[in-house]
Every structure is written in structure tokens, then in C-alpha cells.
Amino acid sequence: MNMDKNLALDFVRATEHASIAAAKWIGKGDNNAADDAAVKEMRDRFNKIDFRGRIVIGEGERDEAPMLFIGEEVGTKNGLEVDIAVDPLEGTNLTAKGLNGALSVLAAAPKGNLLHAPDTYMDKIAVGEKARGKVSLDKSVEDNIQSVADALDKDVTDVGVIILERDRHNELIKKVRNTGARVHLISDGDVAAAIATTISDSSIDILLGMGGAPEGVIAAAALKCLGGDFQGRLKFRNDEEKERGKKMGVDEKRLLKMDDLAKGDDVVFVATGVTNGNILKGVRFLQDKTYTNSVIMRSKSKTIRFIESFHKEKK
């Protein structure tokens, strides 16, 4: 049984409401309040949808309320069984500081088609369609950048590499710069960064580095819809995460290719802008209504639909 268009639209409503809730905290310096508001609204919307949903990877475990915890069941318990990878607010710091690039995002697929793993870290590499199949986490940084340059018919010095600005990436950044490639550092938001590799007029050609595992699965789903390529490798932070991973049937030695992260031809990616970004506009509050800008991608049809919505404010 496949996911239909109506279910995909229901998921858009979930990201829309999460984004609106988070947007009320833009620039207020409280990233936890923004995240909590997004989680609450997304959970409420999920539980109004006729499906049997399960969070297979997200930000939080069962004892970390109010997160949408891994293993949580959502929906009315009627209809299709669906795996969900979710980040109700990707870019909590961006929202708190009033910076660009915050999103509410999710990926969905029929049961058994998204990676089930702990909320841990993931080493990642992402590229667009022309470089698909040309890169690997098992290759060196230098070889991957050269492969991308060859695939795009560019000089290495013109290759744009996007990396989260973290101390753990200092050595990676040094290696990239030593090749002559251009480094684009971001403070948050590596789902949008992975998608940027697929945009033809973007200055971004490859994403490298370690970030959240939930965002890795979501990014893989998006790139599957867009024709790009993505690989990941889990990086557990402690023995407890390793044990949870073992129970879920995953380990950190395995190279996870795109079909290991988002399997099959019925994967859906949905996002709504919270603050303005390169892909989506942010939430705007306009007198008696609220504006949102969203995108739906489906791997089955390879369609990308942008949705602009106006929501009537309830008195």
C-alpha cells in the first residue's frame, strides 16, 4: 500500500503548524521554548491524521519529554503504517537568534523503509545528481573533492564545500582548504545544506562532516527525491548509544548508503520555513492571517511542489 497525495498534504499541515508555533519565538533567545512549541504542534497535528505512524529516528528518547521520542506512535491508528524521521525545528539556535535557515522538516515512508536508529551523530557526505555515485565516506577528503570537480567539470578551486562550524571539524576544514576548495561554514541546518548541493545555481557542491543522525535520514530522503546522493556512518557518543544501536540492528562501522537510510520508491520529504532561507521563505504574521511557505517532494513521482498558505488566525 502506497502513501497517497492526501497523506503527504497532511504532513505539510504538521510542518506548517510546527513552524508557526516556533516562529512566535524568533529572536527571543529561547531555543528550548521554540523547540518545545514546534514539537507540541507537530504531535497534535500527527494525532489528527488517519495513519499509523511511528517515529523511527528523531530528537529524543522516551524519557526526554516533550520530544517526539524514538518509537513513539502517532496518528489515529487507522490506515497505512508509516515510518517517520522528524525534526520539528531544525535550527533552534537560528530561530532564537532570528537568523536565516530554520525549518520544520520530516521524512516519511511505508513501514520498514527508513533507518531506525538512536538519536546520535552521523558522519555525512552529500552531493547533487551529477556527482551521484562518485563519492564515498570510504574515500579521502581529497579524493572526494577531486571526484566532484571532475563530475561537475570544475577546477578544484571552484568546488564549494559546506561544513557545520564545530571544533570537531577543525581538521576536516584544514584538509578541505589545503585542496584549494572553497569552504562555506554554517552554524546550524545541515538538511538545507545537503539539499543545496542539488541546486544548479548554488555555490555548494558537496556537504561533509558530522551532524545529527535524524537530520541525516531526513536529508537522505530529500536527496532521493532530488536525484542526488548521500552516505552516512553512525557515530555513537557513548556505550549506552552503542547498546541501543545494537538492539536496533545498526552499528557505527557500517557504511549507510542512501537506500539504507531511505529505502524504496515511496519516500516523502516535507519542509516548512520558519525563518527565511535559500529554499523557503519564513513564517510571516500578517494582521488576521499567517503566511507559510512549504515544499513536498516525492521519490515515486520525482515531483517537487511548493505550497504558499495563508492561515486564518483563530480569535
N, C-alpha and C positions, 0 to 999 in steps of 0.2 A: 504493500500500500504506500503510495507516494504522498508527499506533502503537497497540498493544493495552494492556489494563489491566495485564497481567503485566510489560510493559516499564516502565510507569510505576512499578510496585511495586519493580522492580529499581533504578530511580533513587532511590527512597526509601531503599533499603538503602545506597546510595552516600552520601547526605547523612547518614544515621544514623551510619555508621561514621566519617565525617569529623568529625561533631560530637562523638562520643565521644572521638576522638583529641585534638581541640582542647580539650575540656573538662578534660582532665588537666593543662592549663596555665593554667586560670583563676586569676587573681590572682597569678601568679608573675612578672609583669613582663617576660616574654619573648615579645613578639608574633611574632617570627620563628619561634621554636620551635613556637608554637601553629599558625601558618600552615603550616609545613613538615609537621607531623603530620597536619593535615587534608588537605593535598594528597596525601601518600603514601597515606593510607587511601582517598581517593576514587579515585585512579588504580588502586589494587589492585582495588577493587570494580568499577569500569568494565570492567577487563580480564577479569572473570569473566562479563560479560553477553553473551548472544548477540545482538550487533548490530554494525554497522559505524559507529562514532561518530567524529566529527571536531570538535575544539574550534575554533569559528569566531570566538569572542571570549572572552578570559579574561585573567587577570592574569599576563602574562609572554610573552616571545618565546622562540624556540627555544634561544637561548644562555643563558637565565636559569633553569636547573635549580635547584630541583626543581619549579618551577611547571608547571601544566598549560598548556603553551605553545600559542599560536595555530597551528593547523594540525596539532597532534598527533592521531594516530589512536589510538582506544581501542576496546576490545571484543574479542570473539573473531574478528572479521572474518566472521562468519556473520550473515545476517539483514538487517534494514532498515538503509539508510543514514540516519544521523541527525545533524543539526547540534546542537551543544551550546554554550550560553553558560553560563559557570560562575564561581562564586566560592566555593571550598571553605570559606573563613572570611570572611564579611562582618562586619567588626568585630574586627580583630586587636587594636586598642588596647582595645576594650571587654573582650575576653577577658583580655588581660594585666592590666588593672586591676580585673577582677572586676565590671564594670558590666553593666547590663541591655542586651539588644537584639542580641547577637551571634547570627548564623545561619550555617548551611551551606546554600547555595542553588544552584539550576541551573534553566535553561530548556532545553527540547528540542523539536525539530520535525523532520519529514522533510527530507531534504537540500534545500538551497536556500531554506529558509524563515526562517532567522534571519540578521540582519545580520552580514556578515563584515568585520571592521574591526580596526585596530590597537588595542593597549591604550593608550588615550589618554583625554582628558577629553571630557565631553559636557555641553552646556547642556541643562537639562531643565525640563519642566513636566508635572505630573500632576494629574488631578482624578478625582473619582468619577463615577458614572453620570449623575446629574442635570445635571452641568456638561459632559458629553461634547459635543464639537463647538462649545463656546462659547469656548474659549481657544486661544491660539496664541503661539508664540515670536516671531512677527512683529508681535504687538501690544505695546503698552507694559505695564509692570507695573501701572500704574493701571487701564488698560482691562481687563486680565485679572482683577484683583481685583473690579472692579465687575461683570464678567460672571458671576463665581462667586457674588457676593452676589445678583444677580438670579435666577440659576438655582436657588439654594437658598432664595430668599425670605428673605434675611437683610439686616440692615444691614451696611455695610462694616466697621463697628467690631466686628462679631461674627465676621468671617471669620478663620479660623486658617490661617496660612501657615507651613509648615515649611521650614527652610533649614539647610544644613550651616554650622556656625560656622567660617568661614575668613576670612582677611584679604581675599581676593578678593571676598567678598560684602559688604564694608562698605557700599558704595554701594547695593547692592540692598536691604540691610536698612533703610538710611535711607529709601529710596523707599517701601518697604512700610509702615514706621511713619508716614510722612507721610500715607498714605491713611487712617490710623486703624485699620488691621487689626492683628490680634494676631500677633506673631512668636514662633514656637517654634523655638529653636536646638537643634541636635543636634551631637554631636561626631563621630559616625560612623553608618553604617547607613541609606543613603537608599533601599534596596529596601523595607525595612519602612516607611519614611516615606511612600513612594509608595503602598503598599498601604493605609496609614492613611487616605488620602483617600477610600477606598471604604467605610469602616466607618461605619455610620449614627450610632452614638453616640460617634464620635471627635470630638475638638476640632480635628482637622486637616481643612481643606477643599481646600488646594492646596499642591503642592510646587513650589518654584522654586530655581534655582541650578545650579551646575556641580559635577559629580562624575565618577566613573569611568564610562567608556563600557560596560564589561561589565555593571555594575550597571544601566545604563540599558536595555540589551536585556533583561535579566532582569526588571526592573520592568515594561517594556512587555508582556512575556509574561504576567505576573501580572495586570496591568490588563485585558488582552484577555480573560482568563478571568473576570474580575470585572465586566466591563461598563463599566469606566472609560475614561479617555482619557490618552494620553501622547504627547508630542512631544520630539524631541531634535535637537541640531545638534552635530556633532563639533567639538572644539576642539584642534587639534594643537599640541603644545608645542614642536616643532622641525621643521627641514626633513626630518630622517630619517623622522619620523612622517608628514609630508605625502607623502613619496615612497612609503612603504609603503601609505598610503591610496590613492594614485593607482593603484598596482598592483592593489589590491583593488577598484577601481572606486568609491571613495567620496571625497567632498571635504567640506570644512567649510562650504561655502556652502549646501549643500542642507538644506532643512528635512525632517527624517525623521519622518514620521507613524507611527502605531502599526503599520500594515501594512507599512511599510518596515523596521521593526525586528523584528517577529514576524508573519510572513505566514501566511495560510491559516487553516483551521478545525481544525487538529490540533496545537495548541500545548499543551505541558505545562509547568507550573511546580511545582517541588518545593522544600520547605524543611524543615529540622530545627533546632530551637532549640539553641543552645549555652549561652547564659545566658538567664535569664528575660526575657520581653518581653511586649508588649501582645498579640501574636498567638499566640506559642508559649511553652510552658514550657521551661526549660533542662534540660540533662542532669543526672540525679541518680544518684549511685553508692550503691547500697543493698546492703550486705553482699555476697551472692554474685551479684547481678544489677544491671544498669544500666537506667535508665529514659530513654526519649527520647519527644519529642512532635514530630510532623511534620504537614505538610499537603501534599496533592496537589490541584492544580487542572487541569482540562482545558477548553480552549476549545470543543471539539466538543460536549460534553455539558453544559457550564456547571456541572459538579459541583465541589464543594469537599469533600474528605474529610480529616478529622483522624484521625491514627493515633497511638495511645499504644502503645508497645512496651516490653517487658522483655527484655533480652538477658542470657542466662546467661554469667557470667564464665568464661573458659577458665582452667583451672589451669596 
